[in-house]
Amino acid sequence: MEKVLSIVVPTYNMEALLPRCLDSFILPEEEMALLEVLVVNDGSKDRSLEIAQQYADKYPDSIKVVDKPNGNYGSCINAALKVATGKYFRICDADDNYENKNLKDYITFLTNNNTDIVFSPYNIYNCNGEIMRSINSLDELCGKTLDIDEIDWECDDFLEYRAMHCTAIKRELLIKNNYYQTEGISYTDTQFVFYSILYSSTCCFYKEFVYKYYLGRDGQTVSNAAKLKSYMHFYKNAYRMFEDYSKFNQPISKKKRHVLETLITTCLYAYAKVVICYHPNEIKDLKSFLNKIKETPYKDTIESKMFEGYIYPLWRKYHIPACLISLPYKIVFFLKGK
């Protein structure tokens, strides 16, 4: 039986949370036959591989294990794409899971759907399993085939739908465009969303919650400490997306440009903020990137989005030296003994 949905589970040292993740994919036999779960073990040093293999042995037609040396997040997505067979492709981090009670209906929805992307609402939980926030369904749009170019991506209703946690894309689109995620760095889930939207023409919205996104776990890459340490990863993400965006050889509508440029700016601003506040000696690299943007037709819109924060304008617009902007942050770090 042909698979309708392929889900890749990038896994590194997740023995404590992987069972919770994989349990959420266990469905009645008929629906599970349409599901393909690819657990990519990224060189884990704990029992993650053993646990994944136990599930694969129990559900051999639906759960498969890809074991590989450590290569970080993007390498897991790339490895899964090489063996995935589903009509749609999406991701589930090993420390998250899916809403099992809605997964059966979601697969049926994907079976009967033919749009390039399917967006679905999701819940954000703390590490104790308490809901912090819900990204709610857009009921008036659910089930309708929509042109991505006509969606008002600046509207608040769509702000939270620019995330990996809500995105399923036709696998054939990724293959056709030779999609790959940058390897060896973090935060490449932004690339997954960016290129999914870039390649797609049509989309629709599913009504029920599918993804359960957990925050607050020690060691998460979304923590402030991790972002400070890995700020160059944001640079590499922004640079890769901007390069492909500026060279894309098909017309892009103004509304679609907005969401694509926002995804680029999100990474670029995260990088710029750390450089300005903590590494002002590296300002020259930031300036080099900004000069590159100036050479493209997108110079005005991308840089204008950078002014939506407050640190970047202090440096760029008001010409306050980075050493002065960074001073309060250095004082705080000193007081904390860091």
C-alpha positions in Angstrom: 0.0 0.0 0.0 1.3 3.4 -0.9 2.2 5.7 1.9 0.3 9.0 2.3 2.5 10.6 5.0 6.2 10.3 5.7 7.4 11.7 9.1 11.1 12.1 9.8 12.1 12.0 13.5 15.6 13.4 13.9 17.0 11.7 17.0 20.1 12.4 19.1 20.4 11.1 22.6 16.6 11.1 23.1 16.1 7.8 25.0 14.0 9.5 27.7 11.5 11.1 25.2 11.6 9.0 22.1 9.0 6.5 23.3 6.5 9.3 24.0 7.1 10.5 20.4 6.8 7.2 18.7 3.8 6.1 20.8 1.9 9.1 19.3 2.1 7.5 15.8 0.5 4.2 16.8 -2.8 3.9 15.0 -5.3 1.3 13.9 -3.9 -1.1 11.3 -5.7 0.4 8.3 -4.5 4.0 9.0 -1.1 3.0 10.1 -0.5 1.2 6.8 -0.7 4.7 5.2 1.9 6.2 7.6 5.7 6.0 7.3 7.8 7.1 10.3 11.5 7.4 9.6 13.6 7.6 12.9 17.0 8.9 11.9 19.5 8.1 14.7 22.1 10.8 14.4 25.0 9.0 16.1 23.3 8.9 19.5 25.4 7.7 22.5 22.5 6.5 24.6 19.8 3.9 23.9 17.9 5.9 21.3 18.9 3.5 18.5 17.9 0.5 20.5 14.5 2.0 21.4 13.8 3.0 17.8 14.6 -0.5 16.6 12.2 -2.0 19.1 9.4 0.0 17.5 10.6 -0.8 14.0 10.5 -4.5 14.9 7.0 -4.3 16.2 5.7 -2.1 13.3 7.9 -3.1 10.4 5.6 -1.8 7.7 5.3 1.7 9.2 8.3 2.5 11.4 11.8 2.4 9.9 15.2 3.2 11.4 18.0 5.1 9.6 21.3 4.9 11.6 24.0 7.3 10.6 27.0 9.2 12.1 26.4 12.5 13.8 25.8 15.3 11.3 23.3 17.5 13.0 19.7 18.3 12.2 19.8 18.9 8.5 21.7 15.7 7.8 18.8 13.8 9.3 16.2 15.4 7.0 18.5 14.7 4.0 18.9 11.1 5.0 15.1 10.6 5.4 14.4 12.2 2.1 16.5 9.6 0.3 14.3 6.8 1.5 10.9 8.4 2.1 8.0 7.3 -0.1 5.0 9.2 1.3 2.8 11.6 -0.7 3.5 14.3 1.9 6.6 14.8 4.0 6.9 16.5 7.4 9.1 16.5 10.6 8.6 15.7 14.2 11.5 16.4 16.6 12.1 13.5 18.9 11.4 15.6 22.0 7.9 16.5 20.6 5.1 14.3 19.5 1.8 14.3 17.5 -1.8 14.6 18.7 -2.7 10.9 18.3 -6.5 11.3 18.5 -6.4 13.6 15.4 -3.7 11.7 13.4 -6.2 9.2 11.9 -8.4 11.9 10.5 -5.4 14.0 9.4 -4.1 11.1 7.3 -7.5 10.7 5.7 -7.5 14.4 4.9 -4.1 14.2 3.3 -5.3 11.2 1.3 -8.1 13.2 -0.3 -6.0 16.4 -0.7 -3.8 17.5 -3.5 -2.4 20.9 -2.6 1.3 21.5 -2.4 1.3 22.3 1.3 -1.0 21.5 4.1 -0.9 23.7 7.2 -2.3 22.5 10.5 -2.7 24.1 14.0 -0.5 23.1 16.9 -0.1 23.4 20.7 2.9 24.7 22.6 3.5 22.9 25.9 6.0 23.4 28.8 8.2 20.6 29.9 5.5 19.6 32.4 3.0 18.9 29.7 0.9 22.0 30.4 -0.4 24.0 27.4 1.3 27.4 27.2 -0.3 28.5 23.9 -2.4 27.2 21.1 -2.0 28.1 17.5 -5.7 27.9 16.6 -7.4 26.7 13.5 -8.4 29.1 10.7 -11.9 27.6 10.5 -13.1 29.8 7.6 -10.2 28.5 5.4 -10.2 24.9 6.4 -10.5 22.4 3.5 -10.3 25.1 0.8 -7.7 25.0 -1.9 -5.9 28.4 -1.7 -3.3 30.1 -3.9 -0.2 30.9 -1.7 0.4 34.1 -3.7 -3.0 35.4 -2.6 -2.7 34.8 1.2 -2.2 38.0 3.2 0.9 36.8 5.1 1.1 40.1 6.9 -2.2 39.4 8.7 -1.8 38.3 12.3 -3.8 35.1 11.6 -1.0 33.7 9.5 2.0 34.7 11.7 2.2 31.4 13.6 1.8 29.3 10.4 5.3 30.0 9.3 6.7 27.1 11.3 7.9 23.6 10.8 5.4 22.4 13.4 2.5 23.1 11.1 3.9 22.2 7.7 3.5 19.2 5.4 4.7 19.5 1.9 4.4 17.2 -1.1 7.5 15.1 -1.2 7.7 15.2 -5.0 8.2 19.0 -4.8 11.2 18.6 -2.6 12.7 16.0 -4.9 11.9 17.9 -8.0 13.8 21.0 -6.7 16.7 18.9 -5.3 16.0 20.2 -1.8 18.5 19.6 0.9 19.0 21.1 4.3 22.3 22.6 5.3 24.2 20.1 7.4 26.3 20.6 10.5 24.3 23.5 11.9 21.1 24.1 14.0 17.9 26.0 13.2 17.6 24.6 9.7 13.9 23.9 10.3 13.5 27.5 9.1 14.9 26.3 5.8 12.3 23.6 5.6 9.5 26.2 5.9 11.2 28.7 3.6 11.8 26.3 0.7 8.4 24.6 1.1 6.7 27.9 0.6 9.1 29.0 -2.2 8.5 25.8 -4.2 4.7 25.7 -3.7 1.8 27.3 -5.5 -1.2 26.0 -3.6 -2.0 25.2 0.1 -4.9 24.3 2.4 -5.5 24.3 6.1 -6.4 21.4 8.3 -8.8 22.1 11.2 -7.5 20.0 14.1 -4.3 20.1 16.2 -1.6 17.8 14.9 1.8 18.8 16.5 2.6 19.0 20.2 5.6 21.3 20.6 7.4 21.3 24.0 9.6 24.1 25.4 11.8 24.4 28.4 13.9 21.2 28.2 17.5 21.6 29.2 19.8 21.6 26.2 17.2 22.8 23.6 18.7 24.8 20.8 15.9 27.4 21.2 17.3 28.4 24.6 19.0 31.8 24.9 22.3 30.2 25.9 22.3 28.0 22.8 21.5 30.9 20.5 24.4 32.9 21.9 26.7 30.0 21.4 25.5 29.1 17.9 24.9 32.6 16.4 26.9 31.8 13.3 24.3 29.1 12.5 21.8 31.9 12.1 24.2 33.6 9.7 24.6 30.5 7.6 20.8 29.9 7.5 20.1 33.4 6.4 22.9 33.5 3.8 21.8 30.2 2.2 18.1 31.3 2.0 19.0 34.7 0.7 21.3 33.4 -2.0 18.6 31.0 -3.4 15.9 33.6 -3.0 17.8 36.2 -5.0 18.6 33.7 -7.7 15.1 32.2 -8.0 14.1 32.2 -11.6 10.4 32.4 -11.3 8.2 35.4 -10.5 7.3 35.8 -6.8 4.2 37.7 -5.8 4.5 40.6 -3.3 2.5 38.6 -0.6 4.7 35.6 -1.0 7.8 37.7 -0.9 6.7 39.0 2.5 6.7 35.6 4.2 9.9 34.5 2.5 11.8 37.7 3.4 10.4 37.5 7.0 12.0 34.0 7.3 15.3 35.3 6.1 15.1 38.3 8.4 14.3 36.2 11.4 17.7 34.4 11.1 19.6 37.5 10.0 18.3 39.5 12.9 19.1 36.8 15.4 22.7 36.8 14.1 22.9 40.6 14.0 21.6 41.0 17.6 24.3 38.7 19.0 27.0 40.3 16.9 26.0 43.9 17.9 25.6 43.0 21.6 28.3 40.5 22.3 30.8 40.4 19.4 31.1 43.9 18.0 34.6 43.0 16.7 32.7 41.0 14.1 30.6 43.9 12.8 32.5 43.7 9.5 30.9 40.4 8.6 27.5 41.8 9.3 28.2 44.8 7.1 29.4 42.5 4.3 26.1 40.6 4.4 24.1 43.9 4.4 26.1 45.2 1.4 25.3 42.0 -0.5 21.6 42.6 0.2 21.9 46.1 -1.2 23.0 44.7 -4.5 19.6 42.9 -5.0 16.1 44.1 -5.9 15.0 43.1 -2.3 17.3 45.6 -0.5 14.5 47.9 0.8 12.0 45.3 2.0 14.5 43.0 3.7 16.3 45.8 5.6 13.1 47.5 6.5 12.0 44.3 8.3 15.3 44.5 10.3 14.1 47.8 11.8 11.1 46.0 13.5 13.4 45.1 16.4 15.2 47.8 18.5 18.8 46.7 18.7 19.5 46.8 15.0 18.1 50.4 14.5 20.2 51.7 17.3 23.3 50.6 15.4 22.2 51.0 11.8 19.8 54.0 11.9 21.1 56.1 14.9 24.8 55.1 14.4 25.3 54.2 18.1 28.5 52.3 18.3 28.2 48.6 19.0 30.5 48.9 21.9 28.0 51.1 23.7 25.0 49.0 22.8 26.8 45.9 24.0 27.8 47.5 27.3 24.5 46.8 29.3 24.7 43.1 28.2 28.3 42.8 29.2 27.4 44.3 32.6 24.6 41.8 33.1 26.9 39.0 32.2 29.5 40.2 34.6 27.0 40.4 37.4 25.8 36.9 36.7 29.4 35.7 36.8 29.5 34.7 33.2 
